């Protein structure tokens, strides 16, 4: 589980609840089931319209990934590629086939296998980047889901507010009693929509985007490493080339580890 997502969500909810209590208004004032139905149900229905049904079956996975820790050990992958480069220089690239079964990364395994098979470098590059494109397209559905949901939730919060105001005004019948209470109930849907979008949906979408960027960086490192190994580049030069993908603070030579 990703503690950052959990801590942020819990902290945000706790602080909002504390603010509600500190406002002096009864907590029950902020609870309205009809507002939940309008905000969550309405916005989700709109997202269903905008999203292919074949992709909606993955909604649970989208939320699950936002709570799941994704760690990409770039330095470990670079170390693996450099060691492969050293072995290929000593024993020939065909010797790498003996190490394929030990690889857990299917993307790396596929690339090394193509290099061992003598596949043209341009074909390797095209196939691996095509795989990246397909992966990003799948990730894009998750980004769109959270972005659309986060965009629509406040809008349906406003719709709920309008519904509440219409009902409140229709029930006045010449009396101004209860206008304040009715107004507060009408505004609850706006609050729900803003909270749902800004505390849950938009941050989760950003979390998935950041995970995607980290994964794409690793795959670019893998592609560059495989092509360099196939070309017979010097392992030391390969190490320097791959470490350049990392932030400056993480570029210390692998030999220091």
C-alpha positions in Angstrom: 0.0 0.0 0.0 1.1 3.5 -0.8 1.3 5.3 2.6 1.5 8.7 0.9 -2.0 8.3 -0.6 -3.5 6.9 2.6 -1.9 9.6 4.8 -2.9 12.4 2.5 -6.5 11.2 2.2 -6.9 10.6 5.9 -5.2 13.9 6.9 -7.4 15.8 4.4 -10.6 14.3 5.7 -9.6 14.8 9.3 -8.8 18.4 8.8 -12.0 19.0 6.9 -14.0 17.4 9.7 -12.1 19.4 12.2 -13.0 22.6 10.3 -16.6 21.6 10.2 -16.7 21.1 14.0 -14.8 24.4 14.5 -17.4 26.2 12.3 -19.9 25.9 15.1 -22.6 24.4 13.0 -24.0 21.0 14.0 -22.2 18.2 12.2 -25.5 16.7 11.1 -26.0 19.8 9.0 -23.3 18.6 6.6 -24.8 15.1 6.1 -27.3 14.7 3.3 -27.8 11.5 1.5 -29.6 13.0 -1.5 -26.7 15.3 -2.1 -24.4 12.3 -2.2 -26.6 10.6 -4.8 -26.7 13.7 -7.0 -23.0 14.5 -6.8 -21.5 11.0 -6.9 -24.2 9.2 -8.9 -24.7 12.0 -11.4 -21.0 12.6 -12.1 -20.3 8.9 -12.3 -23.2 8.4 -14.8 -21.7 11.2 -16.9 -18.3 9.4 -16.8 -19.9 6.2 -17.9 -21.3 8.0 -21.0 -17.8 9.3 -21.8 -15.9 6.1 -21.2 -16.1 2.9 -23.3 -17.9 0.2 -21.4 -15.0 -2.2 -22.1 -12.8 0.1 -20.0 -15.2 0.6 -17.1 -14.6 -2.9 -15.9 -11.2 -1.7 -14.8 -12.5 1.1 -12.5 -11.7 -0.9 -9.4 -8.1 -1.4 -10.7 -7.7 2.3 -11.3 -8.5 3.1 -7.7 -6.4 0.1 -6.5 -3.3 1.4 -8.4 -3.7 4.8 -6.7 -3.3 3.0 -3.4 -0.5 0.7 -4.5 3.1 1.4 -4.1 5.1 1.3 -7.4 8.8 1.2 -6.9 11.2 1.3 -9.8 14.8 0.6 -8.8 16.5 2.4 -11.7 20.0 1.8 -10.4 19.4 -1.9 -10.0 18.2 -2.1 -13.6 21.2 0.0 -14.8 23.5 -2.4 -12.8 21.9 -5.4 -14.6 22.3 -3.8 -18.0 25.9 -2.9 -17.3 26.7 -6.5 -16.1 25.1 -7.8 -19.3 27.2 -5.4 -21.3 30.4 -6.7 -19.6 29.4 -10.3 -20.2 28.5 -9.7 -23.8 31.9 -8.0 -24.4 33.7 -11.0 -22.8 31.8 -14.0 -24.1 29.6 -12.6 -26.9 26.0 -11.5 -26.9 24.7 -15.1 -27.3 26.0 -15.8 -23.7 23.2 -13.5 -22.4 20.6 -16.1 -23.2 21.7 -18.1 -20.2 20.6 -15.2 -17.9 17.1 -14.6 -19.4 15.2 -17.0 -17.1 16.5 -15.1 -14.1 14.9 -11.8 -15.3 11.7 -10.7 -13.6 11.2 -7.7 -15.9 9.4 -9.0 -19.0 10.1 -5.9 -21.0 13.8 -6.2 -20.4 13.7 -10.0 -21.0 11.9 -9.4 -24.4 14.4 -6.8 -25.5 17.5 -8.9 -24.5 16.0 -12.0 -26.3 15.6 -10.0 -29.5 19.1 -8.7 -29.2 20.4 -12.2 -28.7 18.4 -13.4 -31.7 20.2 -10.8 -33.8 17.2 -8.7 -34.5 17.9 -5.4 -36.3 18.4 -2.6 -33.8 15.7 -0.4 -35.5 13.2 -3.2 -35.3 14.0 -3.7 -31.6 13.6 0.0 -31.0 10.3 0.1 -32.9 8.8 -2.9 -31.2 9.8 -1.8 -27.7 8.5 1.7 -28.2 5.3 0.4 -29.7 4.9 -1.6 -26.5 5.4 1.6 -24.5 2.8 3.3 -26.7 0.3 0.6 -26.1 1.0 0.7 -22.3 0.5 4.5 -22.2 -2.7 4.2 -24.1 -4.0 1.8 -21.5 -2.8 4.1 -18.7 -4.5 7.0 -20.5 -7.9 5.5 -19.8 -7.2 5.6 -16.1 -6.0 9.3 -16.4 -9.1 10.2 -18.4 -11.4 8.5 -15.9 -10.1 10.5 -12.9 -9.8 13.7 -14.9 -13.3 13.4 -16.2 -14.8 12.4 -12.8 -12.9 15.2 -11.1 -14.1 17.7 -13.7 -17.7 16.6 -13.5 -18.1 16.2 -9.7 -18.2 19.9 -8.9 -20.5 20.5 -11.8 -23.0 18.0 -10.4 -22.5 19.6 -7.0 -23.8 22.8 -8.6 -26.7 21.0 -10.2 -27.6 19.6 -6.7 -27.4 23.1 -5.3 -29.8 24.4 -8.0 -32.2 21.5 -7.3 -32.0 22.3 -3.6 -32.6 26.0 -4.2 -35.6 25.3 -6.5 -37.1 23.1 -3.9 -36.5 25.6 -1.1 -38.0 28.5 -3.1 -41.0 26.4 -4.1 -41.7 25.6 -0.5 -41.6 29.1 0.8 -45.2 29.9 0.1 -44.8 33.5 1.2 -42.9 32.7 4.4 -39.2 33.3 4.8 -38.8 30.8 7.7 -36.3 28.1 7.1 -34.6 29.9 4.3 -31.2 29.7 6.1 -31.5 26.0 6.8 -32.8 25.3 3.3 -29.9 27.3 1.8 -27.3 25.4 3.8 -28.7 22.1 2.6 -28.7 23.3 -1.0 -25.1 24.2 -0.8 -24.0 20.8 0.6 -23.9 19.3 -2.8 -21.4 21.9 -3.9 -19.3 21.1 -0.9 -19.5 17.3 -1.7 -18.5 17.9 -5.4 -15.5 20.1 -4.5 -14.3 17.6 -1.9 -14.7 14.6 -4.1 -12.8 16.3 -7.0 -10.0 18.0 -5.1 -9.3 15.6 -2.3 -9.9 12.3 -4.0 -10.2 12.2 -7.8 -7.7 14.8 -9.1 -4.9 13.8 -6.6 -5.4 10.1 -7.5 -5.2 10.9 -11.2 -2.0 12.8 -10.6 -0.6 9.9 -8.6 -1.2 7.6 -11.5 0.4 10.1 -13.9 3.5 10.3 -11.8 3.7 6.5 -11.6 3.4 6.4 -15.4 6.3 8.8 -15.8 8.5 6.8 -13.5 7.7 3.6 -15.4 8.3 5.2 -18.8 11.7 6.4 -17.6 12.7 2.9 -16.6 11.6 1.5 -20.0 13.6 4.2 -21.8 16.7 3.2 -19.8 16.1 -0.4 -20.7 15.8 0.3 -24.5 18.9 2.5 -24.5 20.8 -0.2 -22.6 19.7 -3.0 -24.9 20.7 -1.1 -28.0 24.0 -0.2 -26.5 24.7 -3.8 -25.6 23.9 -4.9 -29.1 26.3 -2.3 -30.5 29.0 -3.5 -28.2 29.5 -0.2 -26.4 32.0 0.0 -23.6 30.3 -1.0 -20.3 31.8 2.1 -18.5 30.4 4.4 -21.2 27.0 2.6 -21.0 26.9 3.2 -17.3 27.5 6.9 -17.7 24.9 7.1 -20.5 22.2 5.3 -18.4 23.0 7.2 -15.2 22.3 10.4 -17.1 18.6 9.5 -17.1 18.6 9.8 -13.3 18.5 13.0 -11.1 22.0 14.4 -10.4 21.9 13.2 -6.8 21.5 9.6 -8.0 24.3 9.5 -10.6 27.0 8.2 -8.3 29.0 5.5 -10.1 27.8 1.9 -9.6 31.2 0.8 -8.5 30.8 2.7 -5.2 28.0 0.4 -4.2 
